[in-house]
Amino acid sequence: MRLLENKIALITGAGAGIGRAAALLYSKEGAQVVLFSRTQETVEETANMVRNEGGSAVVIVGDVTSNDDMKLAVATAIESYGKLDCAFNNAGIEGEFGPLATLSEEVYDTTLAINLKGVWNSMRHQIPALLAAGGGAIVNMSSDISTVGMPGTSLYTASKAAVDGLTRCGAMDYAKQNIRINAVAPGSVENTAMTSRLWTEEQQEANRGGSPTGRLSTPEDVAQAAIWLCSDRSCHINGQILNIDGGFVTR
């Protein structure tokens, strides 16, 4: 039996990269997917890819920080498929990297809004729907540097460390109501726009060389972990931050 057979899944940031990989793999594992993104063209492309492989997808275009947009996304899941079983809160940005004192208030506000408020806003609308369905699972997007220090990444790292805290506390709030909340924490990921913006090919090659496995993660590596955390196979895994980096931060 497929891991997410007859499950309804909401995926944010579904227009490209990890979100697109997740949409395709969640569908292959039996889920009907609700795809949320701020860019209509790319998320429609993702939805068409799902449908072309025999899956079912609906699209919502919006901003994860918007109360109305996320309320609409959850309502659409229920109207289209009758319920919501799980969510992958993948949407996020890198913001701007540089020494802490050189970063602007605007960069701070934008980075924290999307990476932290966006996850909180998504969860606060998803949780009532999961409760109505009798329980479910949420997976948030963190980063492997949320627990370490790396020069130039202060705001991004702070936002992801806050997501870790939100994940753990949310998990404790709803554990007895059959809702599990975990996070995935990738390192550098091949073939994503964010990685291409952050690192030159030479830097990416150096990152590969610094990985215990000799390679970077792929979008599919991350998506597979999120699927498992949304499935009944991880039924007693709760409040955890799962690093997906080949062991990079444990060196």
N, C-alpha and C positions, 0 to 999 in steps of 0.2 A: 504494500500500500504506500502511496506517495505521502510524503511528510505533512503536507498541508491540504490533504484531500478535503474538499467541501468547506475550506476556510475562506473568509473574506479578509483581505489584507489591504491596508492603506500604506502607501509608500510616498514619502515626501522627497523632493529633489530627484524626481524620477526621469528627468529629461536627458540625462547623460551619465557616463561614468558608472560609479557604484550603484546609483539609483536605477539606471537602465538595466544593468546586469541583474539587479535584484528583481526588477519587474519580470524579466524573462525567466529567471530561475524559480521565483515564487510561483509563477504560472505553471511551469513544467512540473512543479511539485504538487499541483492540484488546486492552488488558490485562484480565486477570482480577485482581480486587483483594481484598486482605485489609485490612480496615479496623479500626484499633485506636483506642480512646478509653477514657477513664475514665468516661464517661457513657453508659449503655446506651441510654437513650431516643433521644438525638440520633444516635448512630452507627447504630442500627437504622433511623432515618429516612433517613439517608444511603444505607444499603444498599438499602432499598426503592426509593429514587429511582434507583439504579443498575439494579436489576432491572426496574423499570418501563420503562426505556429499552432493555431487551434485554441488559443486561450481567450478569455473574456476580460476586457478592460474598459473602464470609464475614466475620463480625464476631468480634472479640476485645475484651472489656472488661477493662481493666487499667491499670496505672500504669507509665509508661515507666522509672521508677527501679527497678522491681522486677525482679530477676533472673528469677524464676519466670514473671512475666507476659510478659516479652519472649521468653523461651525458648519459652513456649507459642505466642506469635504466630508465630514462625518455624516451629515444628513444625507448626502448623495450616496454614500456607502449603504446606508440603511434603506433608502428609497430604491436603490438599484438591486440590492442583493438581500435585503431583509435584516442584516445585522452587521456587526463588525467584530472580528475575532482577534485580529492582531495588527500591529503597526510597526513600521520601520521608519523612525524619524531621522532621515539621512541628510536632509537639507543643511547646508552650511557653507561658509566662506572662509578663506584664509585671512582676509583683511589685508593688512600691510605689515611687512616684517621690517624690523630695524631696532636700534637701541631704544629702550623704554622711553627715555626723556625726549626722543625725537618724534614720537607718535602723537598725532593730533587727537583732540577730543572727538572730532567727527569719526575718525577711524575707530576709536574706543566704542562710541555709541553704535556704530554700524555692526562691528564685529560681535559685540555682546548681544545686540538685538537679535541678529539672525541665529547665532550659534547657541545662545542660552535662552533668551525669551522665546525664540521660535520653538525650541524643544518643550519648554514649559507650556506655551500656548497650545501646542499640539497635544500634549498629554492631558491637559485639563479638559479638552473636548473629547478626546478618545476614551478616557477612563469611564465617564458615565455610560457610554455606548457599550463598553466591555462589561460593565456591571449589569446592564440590561440583558446582555447575552449570556450571563452566568459566569463570566470570567474570560480571561484571555491573556495575551502577552504583548508587551511593548519592548522594542529594541531601539535604543538611542545611539547616535553616532558620536563617539568620543575620538580620542587620538592616543597613540602610544606615548606621546610626549606630555600627556596630562599629568603624569606622575614624576617627570624628570625636568631638569632645566636645560634649555637650549638657547644659545645667544640669539637675540633678535626676534624671538617668538612670544614675547610676554603676553600680548593681548589674546592671541590665538590660544596659547597654552592655558591662560586664565579662564577663557571661555569653556574650554574642554574640561578643565578640572572642575569647574562649576557644574557641568553636565554630569560628571561622575557623582558629585554630591546629590544632585537632583535625582539621579537614577537610584542611588542607594536609599535615600529618604522616601521617595515615592514607592519603592519596593516594600519598605516597612509599613507604610501607610495602608497598603492594600493587600498585603500577603494573605490575610485571613479571609479575603473576599475573592480568592481564586484569580487574582491578577498578579502576574510576574513582570518585573521590569528589570531589564539588563541593558548593557551597552557593549558595543564592539569598538575596539580601539586599534585601528590600523596604523601602520607606519607609512612610508612612502608607497604609493600604489601606481603600478604601471598603467599607461594608457588613459590617464585622466587629465582633464584640462587644468586642474589645480596643481598636479605634479609638474606639468609642463610650464606653468607660470612660475613656480617656485624654484625649479632646478633646471640648469642647463643639462644637455645630454651627458657632458663630462661629469657633472655633479651626480647625476643619476647613476652613472657607471661606478662612481666612488661609493655611493650608497649601496649598490649591489655588492661591491667588494667588501663592505663593512657588515653585510648581513651574514649571520651564521649559516644560512642556507645558500648564499651566493646569488640570491635573486630578491627582487621586490615582490610585494604582494600584488595580486591581480584583483580587479573589481569582483571577479567571480569568487575568489577566496573569501572576501569580506561578505558577499551576499550569501554564500553557503553557510557561514557562521550565523548570520542573522536569521536565516531560515530555520536552522536547528534550534536557536533560542526561541523562535516563535512556535515551534512544534511541541507536541506532547512528549517527544523523546527527551526534552530537557525539563520535565515537569517539576523537578525539585531544585532547579537552578534559579536563583533569585537574588537581585541586588549585586550582581557581579559585573565587573569590567573585564571583558575578554580581549586581551592583546592579540592582534593578528599581524605579526611582523617577523615571523621566522625566528623569534628569540632575540631581536635586536636590543631591546631595553634590558635584557637579563645578562648581557655580556659582562 
